[in-house]
Amino acid sequence: MADLQINHQEAIQYWENVDADVNGMLGGYPNVSKVDLQGSKSFLAKLGIGRKNGLKRVERAVDCGAG
């Protein structure tokens, strides 16, 4: 069980010191691939979120599936 090996306090300390921008969230990698963006767009559309007519628009979101 890998989850049992997670040190939550260390994780909190790490993320408290990371910039809340693309560069910080991606660990210094300054770009997001087109494939990743298309996958996210497709996933959000399944939830009814997006830019097309009939879909909800949101101002903020959180990515809880890092990895």
MOPAC internal coordinates of N, CA, C and O (Angstrom, degrees):
PM7 1SCF
backbone

  N    0.0000 0     0.00 0     0.00 0    0    0    0
  C    1.4456 1     0.00 0     0.00 0    1    0    0
  C    1.5292 1   109.91 1     0.00 0    2    1    0
  O    1.2310 1   121.50 1   -84.67 1    3    2    1
  N    1.3106 1   114.74 1    95.33 1    3    2    1
  C    1.4619 1   120.65 1  -177.63 1    5    3    2
  C    1.5243 1   112.22 1   -62.28 1    6    5    3
  O    1.2310 1   120.00 1   147.99 1    7    6    5
  N    1.3395 1   117.61 1   -32.01 1    7    6    5
  C    1.4644 1   120.30 1  -178.74 1    9    7    6
  C    1.5197 1   112.47 1   -60.61 1   10    9    7
  O    1.2310 1   120.18 1   150.86 1   11   10    9
  N    1.3117 1   117.27 1   -29.14 1   11   10    9
  C    1.4617 1   120.54 1  -179.92 1   13   11   10
  C    1.5249 1   111.98 1   -70.42 1   14   13   11
  O    1.2310 1   120.14 1   162.69 1   15   14   13
  N    1.3285 1   117.35 1   -17.31 1   15   14   13
  C    1.4547 1   121.66 1  -179.11 1   17   15   14
  C    1.5301 1   112.46 1   -89.81 1   18   17   15
  O    1.2310 1   119.90 1   177.31 1   19   18   17
  N    1.3208 1   117.79 1    -2.69 1   19   18   17
  C    1.4605 1   121.31 1  -179.30 1   21   19   18
  C    1.5281 1   109.56 1   -74.39 1   22   21   19
  O    1.2310 1   120.97 1   -51.05 1   23   22   21
  N    1.3191 1   115.76 1   128.95 1   23   22   21
  C    1.4533 1   121.14 1   174.62 1   25   23   22
  C    1.5276 1   106.69 1   -94.83 1   26   25   23
  O    1.2310 1   120.99 1   -78.58 1   27   26   25
  N    1.3087 1   115.72 1   101.42 1   27   26   25
  C    1.4650 1   120.64 1  -173.99 1   29   27   26
  C    1.5231 1   112.66 1   -64.20 1   30   29   27
  O    1.2310 1   120.04 1   143.84 1   31   30   29
  N    1.3070 1   117.52 1   -36.16 1   31   30   29
  C    1.4623 1   120.19 1   179.55 1   33   31   30
  C    1.5244 1   110.80 1   -65.43 1   34   33   31
  O    1.2310 1   120.14 1   138.40 1   35   34   33
  N    1.3311 1   117.33 1   -41.60 1   35   34   33
  C    1.4619 1   120.31 1   176.99 1   37   35   34
  C    1.5233 1   110.97 1   -64.56 1   38   37   35
  O    1.2310 1   120.19 1   140.97 1   39   38   37
  N    1.3207 1   117.25 1   -39.03 1   39   38   37
  C    1.4645 1   120.97 1   178.73 1   41   39   38
  C    1.5203 1   110.70 1   -63.61 1   42   41   39
  O    1.2310 1   120.45 1   136.54 1   43   42   41
  N    1.3146 1   116.75 1   -43.46 1   43   42   41
  C    1.4658 1   121.01 1   178.58 1   45   43   42
  C    1.5278 1   110.15 1   -61.69 1   46   45   43
  O    1.2310 1   120.35 1   134.02 1   47   46   45
  N    1.3309 1   116.93 1   -45.98 1   47   46   45
  C    1.4690 1   120.52 1   179.88 1   49   47   46
  C    1.5261 1   110.80 1   -61.44 1   50   49   47
  O    1.2310 1   120.21 1   139.46 1   51   50   49
  N    1.3318 1   117.20 1   -40.54 1   51   50   49
  C    1.4604 1   120.26 1   179.55 1   53   51   50
  C    1.5218 1   110.77 1   -61.65 1   54   53   51
  O    1.2310 1   120.35 1   127.18 1   55   54   53
  N    1.3392 1   116.94 1   -52.82 1   55   54   53
  C    1.4659 1   120.36 1  -174.73 1   57   55   54
  C    1.5160 1   113.13 1   -70.03 1   58   57   55
  O    1.2310 1   119.68 1   156.33 1   59   58   57
  N    1.3362 1   118.22 1   -23.67 1   59   58   57
  C    1.4577 1   120.45 1   175.46 1   61   59   58
  C    1.5265 1   111.87 1   -67.83 1   62   61   59
  O    1.2310 1   120.41 1   160.74 1   63   62   61
  N    1.3208 1   116.83 1   -19.26 1   63   62   61
  C    1.4600 1   121.26 1  -177.16 1   65   63   62
  C    1.5251 1   113.71 1  -109.29 1   66   65   63
  O    1.2310 1   120.16 1  -166.54 1   67   66   65
  N    1.3201 1   117.30 1    13.46 1   67   66   65
  C    1.4630 1   122.10 1   179.53 1   69   67   66
  C    1.5270 1   108.48 1  -105.63 1   70   69   67
  O    1.2310 1   120.63 1   -44.82 1   71   70   69
  N    1.3239 1   116.41 1   135.18 1   71   70   69
  C    1.4620 1   120.52 1   178.18 1   73   71   70
  C    1.5272 1   110.66 1   -62.51 1   74   73   71
  O    1.2310 1   120.81 1   -39.25 1   75   74   73
  N    1.3259 1   116.06 1   140.75 1   75   74   73
  C    1.4598 1   122.07 1  -179.68 1   77   75   74
  C    1.5244 1   110.64 1   -87.16 1   78   77   75
  O    1.2310 1   121.13 1  -121.37 1   79   78   77
  N    1.3324 1   115.45 1    58.63 1   79   78   77
  C    1.4633 1   121.26 1   176.19 1   81   79   78
  C    1.5263 1   108.07 1  -138.51 1   82   81   79
  O    1.2310 1   120.25 1    -2.50 1   83   82   81
  N    1.3206 1   117.14 1   177.50 1   83   82   81
  C    1.4607 1   120.68 1  -177.19 1   85   83   82
  C    1.5267 1   110.56 1   -58.57 1   86   85   83
  O    1.2310 1   120.04 1   135.66 1   87   86   85
  N    1.3083 1   117.52 1   -44.34 1   87   86   85
  C    1.4584 1   121.09 1  -178.84 1   89   87   86
  C    1.5294 1   111.35 1   -60.65 1   90   89   87
  O    1.2310 1   120.28 1   135.75 1   91   90   89
  N    1.3248 1   117.08 1   -44.25 1   91   90   89
  C    1.4640 1   120.76 1   179.65 1   93   91   90
  C    1.5112 1   112.66 1   -68.19 1   94   93   91
  O    1.2310 1   120.22 1   135.78 1   95   94   93
  N    1.3055 1   117.19 1   -44.22 1   95   94   93
  C    1.4634 1   121.29 1  -177.49 1   97   95   94
  C    1.5224 1   112.20 1   -68.25 1   98   97   95
  O    1.2310 1   120.30 1   150.87 1   99   98   97
  N    1.3191 1   117.04 1   -29.13 1   99   98   97
  C    1.4649 1   120.59 1  -179.10 1  101   99   98
  C    1.5236 1   112.11 1   -97.70 1  102  101   99
  O    1.2310 1   120.01 1  -166.25 1  103  102  101
  N    1.3249 1   117.58 1    13.75 1  103  102  101
  C    1.4556 1   121.17 1   175.49 1  105  103  102
  C    1.5064 1   114.98 1    65.48 1  106  105  103
  O    1.2310 1   120.59 1  -144.20 1  107  106  105
  N    1.3226 1   116.48 1    35.80 1  107  106  105
  C    1.4522 1   120.56 1   178.11 1  109  107  106
  C    1.5107 1   113.78 1    96.49 1  110  109  107
  O    1.2310 1   120.22 1   175.39 1  111  110  109
  N    1.3141 1   117.19 1    -4.61 1  111  110  109
  C    1.4641 1   120.34 1   177.27 1  113  111  110
  C    1.5176 1   106.98 1   -87.24 1  114  113  111
  O    1.2310 1   119.24 1   -67.51 1  115  114  113
  N    1.3362 1   119.05 1   112.49 1  115  114  113
  C    1.4659 1   121.53 1  -167.62 1  117  115  114
  C    1.5268 1   116.40 1   -81.34 1  118  117  115
  O    1.2310 1   119.46 1  -178.42 1  119  118  117
  N    1.3371 1   118.64 1     1.58 1  119  118  117
  C    1.4628 1   120.41 1  -176.36 1  121  119  118
  C    1.5199 1   111.72 1  -130.61 1  122  121  119
  O    1.2310 1   121.30 1   -24.77 1  123  122  121
  N    1.3104 1   115.13 1   155.23 1  123  122  121
  C    1.4606 1   122.11 1   173.10 1  125  123  122
  C    1.5208 1   106.46 1  -112.78 1  126  125  123
  O    1.2310 1   120.00 1   -46.71 1  127  126  125
  N    1.3224 1   117.60 1   133.29 1  127  126  125
  C    1.4616 1   120.16 1  -176.79 1  129  127  126
  C    1.5244 1   111.31 1   -72.19 1  130  129  127
  O    1.2310 1   120.86 1   -26.30 1  131  130  129
  N    1.3152 1   115.96 1   153.70 1  131  130  129
  C    1.4576 1   121.61 1   178.92 1  133  131  130
  C    1.5269 1   110.58 1   -60.84 1  134  133  131
  O    1.2310 1   120.09 1   142.74 1  135  134  133
  N    1.3122 1   117.44 1   -37.26 1  135  134  133
  C    1.4729 1   121.55 1   179.09 1  137  135  134
  C    1.5268 1   110.02 1   -62.36 1  138  137  135
  O    1.2310 1   119.96 1   136.12 1  139  138  137
  N    1.3311 1   117.69 1   -43.88 1  139  138  137
  C    1.4646 1   121.14 1   177.93 1  141  139  138
  C    1.5273 1   111.07 1   -61.94 1  142  141  139
  O    1.2310 1   120.53 1   136.49 1  143  142  141
  N    1.3239 1   116.59 1   -43.51 1  143  142  141
  C    1.4661 1   120.43 1  -179.74 1  145  143  142
  C    1.5232 1   111.29 1   -64.55 1  146  145  143
  O    1.2310 1   120.22 1   139.20 1  147  146  145
  N    1.3324 1   117.19 1   -40.80 1  147  146  145
  C    1.4625 1   120.33 1   179.30 1  149  147  146
  C    1.5223 1   110.75 1   -66.26 1  150  149  147
  O    1.2310 1   120.44 1   139.78 1  151  150  149
  N    1.3253 1   116.77 1   -40.22 1  151  150  149
  C    1.4617 1   120.49 1   178.21 1  153  151  150
  C    1.5203 1   111.74 1   -63.23 1  154  153  151
  O    1.2310 1   120.59 1   137.11 1  155  154  153
  N    1.3273 1   116.48 1   -42.89 1  155  154  153
  C    1.4665 1   120.40 1   178.38 1  157  155  154
  C    1.5245 1   111.12 1   -64.97 1  158  157  155
  O    1.2310 1   120.47 1   138.44 1  159  158  157
  N    1.3226 1   116.71 1   -41.56 1  159  158  157
  C    1.4625 1   121.27 1   179.56 1  161  159  158
  C    1.5280 1   110.57 1   -62.18 1  162  161  159
  O    1.2310 1   120.61 1   137.05 1  163  162  161
  N    1.3212 1   116.45 1   -42.95 1  163  162  161
  C    1.4614 1   121.26 1   178.59 1  165  163  162
  C    1.5277 1   111.59 1   -63.97 1  166  165  163
  O    1.2310 1   120.79 1   136.68 1  167  166  165
  N    1.3378 1   116.10 1   -43.32 1  167  166  165
  C    1.4602 1   120.82 1   178.73 1  169  167  166
  C    1.5220 1   111.31 1   -62.09 1  170  169  167
  O    1.2310 1   120.37 1   133.88 1  171  170  169
  N    1.3295 1   116.90 1   -46.12 1  171  170  169
  C    1.4666 1   120.58 1  -179.81 1  173  171  170
  C    1.5270 1   111.26 1   -64.56 1  174  173  171
  O    1.2310 1   120.00 1   143.45 1  175  174  173
  N    1.3273 1   117.60 1   -36.55 1  175  174  173
  C    1.4651 1   120.72 1   178.23 1  177  175  174
  C    1.5201 1   110.47 1   -62.58 1  178  177  175
  O    1.2310 1   120.15 1   143.61 1  179  178  177
  N    1.3205 1   117.32 1   -36.39 1  179  178  177
  C    1.4712 1   120.86 1   177.30 1  181  179  178
  C    1.5231 1   111.24 1   -64.54 1  182  181  179
  O    1.2310 1   120.87 1   153.36 1  183  182  181
  N    1.3373 1   115.95 1   -26.64 1  183  182  181
  C    1.4673 1   121.02 1   176.90 1  185  183  182
  C    1.5265 1   112.24 1   -87.88 1  186  185  183
  O    1.2310 1   120.76 1   179.26 1  187  186  185
  N    1.3360 1   116.16 1    -0.74 1  187  186  185
  C    1.4641 1   120.59 1  -179.67 1  189  187  186
  C    1.5157 1   113.42 1    83.61 1  190  189  187
  O    1.2310 1   120.22 1  -158.74 1  191  190  189
  N    1.3209 1   117.18 1    21.26 1  191  190  189
  C    1.4628 1   122.12 1  -178.31 1  193  191  190
  C    1.5232 1   108.96 1  -115.80 1  194  193  191
  O    1.2310 1   120.17 1   -46.73 1  195  194  193
  N    1.3394 1   117.28 1   133.27 1  195  194  193
  C    1.4505 1   119.86 1   178.03 1  197  195  194
  C    1.5104 1   112.80 1   166.03 1  198  197  195
  O    1.2310 1   120.49 1    15.12 1  199  198  197
  N    1.3355 1   116.67 1  -164.88 1  199  198  197
  C    1.4626 1   121.93 1  -176.55 1  201  199  198
  C    1.5222 1   113.38 1  -102.64 1  202  201  199
  O    1.2310 1   119.93 1   167.35 1  203  202  201
  N    1.3192 1   117.74 1   -12.65 1  203  202  201
  C    1.4636 1   119.63 1  -178.07 1  205  203  202
  C    1.5230 1   110.55 1   -76.02 1  206  205  203
  O    1.2310 1   121.08 1   -22.39 1  207  206  205
  N    1.3321 1   115.55 1   157.61 1  207  206  205
  C    1.4670 1   120.35 1   178.67 1  209  207  206
  C    1.5217 1   110.26 1   -56.42 1  210  209  207
  O    1.2310 1   121.11 1   -41.87 1  211  210  209
  N    1.3074 1   115.48 1   138.13 1  211  210  209
  C    1.4542 1   121.18 1   178.94 1  213  211  210
  C    1.5140 1   114.03 1    90.41 1  214  213  211
  O    1.2310 1   120.04 1   168.72 1  215  214  213
  N    1.3270 1   117.52 1   -11.28 1  215  214  213
  C    1.4567 1   120.39 1   178.07 1  217  215  214
  C    1.5218 1   109.54 1   -99.21 1  218  217  215
  O    1.2310 1   121.04 1   -33.29 1  219  218  217
  N    1.3274 1   115.62 1   146.71 1  219  218  217
  C    1.4642 1   120.74 1   178.16 1  221  219  218
  C    1.5149 1   110.24 1   -72.31 1  222  221  219
  O    1.2310 1   120.72 1   -35.41 1  223  222  221
  N    1.3174 1   116.23 1   144.59 1  223  222  221
  C    1.4656 1   121.19 1   173.23 1  225  223  222
  C    1.5222 1   107.92 1  -104.27 1  226  225  223
  O    1.2310 1   120.68 1   -37.67 1  227  226  225
  N    1.3144 1   116.30 1   142.33 1  227  226  225
  C    1.4644 1   121.24 1   178.87 1  229  227  226
  C    1.5215 1   109.11 1  -125.71 1  230  229  227
  O    1.2310 1   120.88 1   -30.73 1  231  230  229
  N    1.3151 1   115.93 1   149.27 1  231  230  229
  C    1.4670 1   120.42 1   179.22 1  233  231  230
  C    1.5168 1   112.08 1   -91.12 1  234  233  231
  O    1.2310 1   120.34 1   151.46 1  235  234  233
  N    1.3408 1   116.96 1   -28.54 1  235  234  233
  C    1.4557 1   120.28 1  -177.47 1  237  235  234
  C    1.5310 1   109.50 1  -138.42 1  238  237  235
  O    1.2310 1   121.72 1   -26.85 1  239  238  237
  N    1.3237 1   114.32 1   153.15 1  239  238  237
  C    1.4662 1   119.78 1   177.44 1  241  239  238
  C    1.5230 1   108.51 1  -150.11 1  242  241  239
  O    1.2310 1   121.09 1   -15.66 1  243  242  241
  N    1.3126 1   115.51 1   164.34 1  243  242  241
  C    1.4493 1   121.33 1   177.24 1  245  243  242
  C    1.5282 1   108.02 1  -130.93 1  246  245  243
  O    1.2310 1   120.74 1   -40.68 1  247  246  245
  N    1.3141 1   116.20 1   139.32 1  247  246  245
  C    1.4664 1   121.67 1   177.81 1  249  247  246
  C    1.5099 1   107.60 1   -98.82 1  250  249  247
  O    1.2310 1   120.57 1   -71.89 1  251  250  249
  N    1.3151 1   116.52 1   108.11 1  251  250  249
  C    1.4652 1   120.61 1  -179.41 1  253  251  250
  C    1.5177 1   111.95 1  -100.36 1  254  253  251
  O    1.2310 1   119.95 1  -172.49 1  255  254  253
  N    1.3052 1   117.70 1     7.51 1  255  254  253
  C    1.4603 1   121.11 1  -177.84 1  257  255  254
  C    1.5054 1   113.08 1  -112.39 1  258  257  255
  O    1.2310 1   120.19 1  -144.93 1  259  258  257
  N    1.3181 1   117.25 1    35.07 1  259  258  257
  C    1.4653 1   120.19 1  -177.58 1  261  259  258
  C    1.5189 1   110.19 1   -58.47 1  262  261  259
  O    1.2310 1   120.65 1   -39.47 1  263  262  261
  N    1.2993 1   116.35 1   140.53 1  263  262  261
  C    1.4474 1   119.89 1   177.08 1  265  263  262
  C    1.4726 1   110.22 1   128.25 1  266  265  263
  O    1.2310 1   120.10 1   180.00 1  267  266  265

